[in-house]
Amino acid sequence: VGTALTAAFSVQKILQFGQACIDAYNVQVEAEQKLETIMKQRFNATDQSIQSVKDYASAIQNVGVVGDEVQLSGAQQLATFLQTDEALKTLMPAMANLAVQQNGVNVTSENMVSIGNMVGKVMQGQTSALTRVGITFTEAQEAALKYGTEQERAAVLAQVITDNVGNMNEVMAKTDAGKIQQAKNAFGDLQEEIGARVIPIQALFYTGL
């Protein structure tokens, strides 16, 4: 009986892990698909430029605590306010810094979507959105945020956020809590890879019923 229970428990754990991997994969795919759809709609983006944003999110994850799928959620929301992928990539590190400053190492996709909305409003000239979260700026910076080209506004906004909160994403990655979060993010990437291999089997099972 003990052997049978041990075997059953092991099978259950394997099934649970498999489902967790599928869930992680689905979250990543959803974030990437939303980003791709928005970028093609707003920027008429190429596959290469879309991939460059995905790769950049992974690079930011490697030096900080914000997972790439979380960053992509914020990026796709911000993209609804923009016209170029250059401006989007200019703002992504600053968004991660602001998100960590406001939420600590456990930044969620919902947190990043909120940040994306705020940054997008500022890019449209609503600088009061910054002051509501405690971000200060000079009159010259405010003028640039209202009247500059999109890339100029993105560069100034990224600098304003950095001036106020620093490289918070990278700094927090050096703490014990940050190192744990980095390990979780790396494990999540592994789960996504496994999920990508497992989900066709699950789909075949359900479609074959």
C-alpha positions, 0 to 999 in steps of 0.5 A, a space after each residue: 500500500 505504501 509503495 502504491 501511495 508513493 507512486 500515486 503521489 509522484 504521478 500527481 506531482 508530475 502532472 501538477 508540474 506539467 500543468 504549471 509548465 503549460 500555464 507558464 508557456 500560455 502566459 508567455 505566448 499570450 504576452 507575445 501575441 498581444 505585443 505582436 498584434 499591437 505593434 503590427 497594428 500601430 507601427 506596421 512592425 516587421 517580424 524582426 522589430 517585434 523580435 527585437 523587443 522580445 529579445 530586449 525584454 529578455 535582456 532586461 530580465 537578465 539584469 533585473 527582477 522583472 520577468 520578460 513576460 511581465 515587461 511585454 505586458 507593459 510594453 504592449 499597453 504602452 505601444 497603444 500610445 506610440 508610433 515607433 518601436 524605437 520609442 518603445 525600447 527607449 522606455 522599457 528599462 525606465 518602466 521596469 525601474 518605476 515598476 520595481 520602485 512602486 511594487 518591489 521585486 514581485 512586479 506583476 503583469 497588472 502592475 506593468 500594464 498600469 505603468 504602461 498606461 501612465 507612461 503612455 499618457 505622459 507621452 501624449 503630453 499629460 505630464 500630471 500623470 508623473 506628479 501623481 506618482 511622485 516623479 518631479 521634472 524641470 520646466 524644460 523637461 516638461 516642455 520637451 515632454 509636451 512638444 518634442 518628437 516621439 523619440 525626443 519625448 521618450 528619451 526625456 521621459 526615460 531620463 526623468 524616471 531614471 533621475 527620480 528612481 535610479 536603476 531600481 530594477 538592477 539595484 534590487 536584483 543585487 539584494 537577497 530578495 532580488 536574487 530569489 526573484 531572478 532564480 524564479 524568473 530563470 525557473 519560469 523560463 525553463 517551465 515555458 520551454 517544457 510547456 512548449 513541448 508538453 502542450 501539443 500532447 495535451 492539445 492532441 489529447 483534447 482534440 482527439 476526444 
